[in-house]
Amino acid sequence: MLYNGYYFGHYFGHYFNCYINMKDYKPTLKLVKNKWYVSMTVPFELRDMLTNQIRLSTGTSDKNQALKHLPELAIELKSKISDAVEQLEINTLKQKVFSIATKLNKQDSVNVNTMDKHSLIALLEDLSEAGRNEIINLGTFNVKNLKLDLEKRGLSRNRIDKNTRENEVRKAKQLLTEIKGVNNSFKQLADEWLKANKWNREKSRKAFISHIDKFLKVIGDVDLKTITKVMLYDFAETMVVENNSSNQTIKNYIASIRAVLNYAERKGKIDSSPAYNLNLETYGTSKRERKPFPFDMAIELFKLELPKDIRLLWSIMISTGMRLDEVALLSVKNIKAERGIRYFDLTGMKVKNKGSARKVPIPNILIQKIDEWIKRLEGDRLFSFPLNADGKAQNAASKRSMYYIRRVTKDEELVAHSFRHTFKDLCRNADIPNDLHKFITGHSGGDVSSYYGQGHSLERRKEALDKVSNFHKLDIILDIF
């Protein structure tokens, strides 16, 4: 059914999940008391309104004559079901509109039971702009100024908290959007961008889908031209209130939304993206920094009866500062040598950023352990942690590590990644220059030359790593069994 050019029934089919596929309900002829009837099974959702089956008499006991009447009677039966579907849709809309009106303290000013579709939609438009004081005409029904109406009735006005008001107004807008449809749809452009963008990682693609789904759930599939900075700030606020999201999480979600809006701008769908120059610093909780293991705790961890792969994993992390995933993905082909210096070559691996594409010298304390480990390998990878869809092993390696770490500490800020932070502390204690240990850990620079690299030669890196190992006697710690 059309409402002001919009397909009303199609909307309800999607939103209320009560769309009836009439092709599934075929008319049949049944002989009842020597007379043929055209019968049709009623969809389950409508049986409270109709019956399990509806039928019309053909007025004849002659089956051939009855068959001639079947088409027109079938249309009439389908029309009855269509009318019931429409009524069910209206009843469902009434329930939702009344719920919104009640939470906005407007239930005493409206009577949705007396409203037709036109009035319900007009009321939704009023509710979507809660706070207006003027009189709104809804066909034969008036929604008067709420304050004046309540004063006249001598009723007290309940204060609506900001979050409730914003949430209910958002629901009203979503209902309107679903009913009317969107010509310049955000979702349509998001789907288009999803296909057009060259995703380097499956994880990034899935994160984008999740971010867009959340935005659509909160804001609705709005027209691109109606999206404003205020709307994006409201979305950020909702992430804080409903999900207690961190500031970084909110920025990640907004980044996905910004990608769609930038794409819309390039396609000429909007004049300019409202996502430019958003100040999101005050939204969400601060990033939780992972703590290093205190040195005594690190010793206690290595005293555990550890599987050999976990012991080697931790040994590499605490003595080189490499990231968990970098170590977990190492293979024999990543172990190379230049000028007598053996190193882990991360320049061709899937690393976090450009600075992470580096060469990490193998400290002397690890060389024998690595050689013995390689001799026992059946495959190319040093570790057998399962890979995810992006070819990453971090989650599996972390899960295995945390099983043993939690035997020593329940501190949520102490995790497998803490070995990397411990290494940074060890570097500072051993007086390794800040720029050098940042380069070693992949926080700056990165190797672009196969000979000396950029900034710090392999020799300097090797000297630094051995100095840290010797200063803290890591060889003794790593050999604890």
DAFEN-V732006 format. One record per run of one state. SS is the DSSP state (alpha for helix, beta for strand, coil for the rest). FROM is the first residue (numbers start at 0). TO is the last residue. If there is no record, write none. Layout:
ss={SS;SS}
from={FROM;FROM}
to={TO;TO}
This chain:
ss={coil;beta;coil;beta;alpha;coil;alpha;coil;beta;coil;beta;coil;alpha;coil;beta;coil;alpha;coil;alpha;coil;alpha;coil;alpha;coil;beta;coil;beta;coil;alpha;coil;alpha;coil;beta;alpha;coil;alpha;coil;beta;alpha;coil;alpha;coil;beta;alpha;coil;beta;coil;alpha;coil;alpha;coil;alpha;coil;beta;alpha;beta;coil;beta;coil;alpha;coil;beta;coil;alpha;coil;beta;coil;alpha;coil;alpha;coil;alpha;coil;alpha;coil;alpha;coil}
from={0;1;3;5;7;15;21;24;27;32;34;41;43;46;52;57;62;103;106;109;111;114;116;127;135;138;140;143;145;153;161;180;184;185;196;201;219;222;223;226;228;243;245;246;266;284;285;294;302;307;320;323;328;330;331;334;338;340;345;353;356;358;361;363;376;380;381;393;405;417;429;433;441;457;471;473;478}
to={0;2;4;6;14;20;23;26;31;33;40;42;45;51;56;61;102;105;108;110;113;115;126;134;137;139;142;144;152;160;179;183;184;195;200;218;221;222;225;227;242;244;245;265;283;284;293;301;306;319;322;327;329;330;333;337;339;344;352;355;357;360;362;375;379;380;392;404;416;428;432;440;456;470;472;477;480}
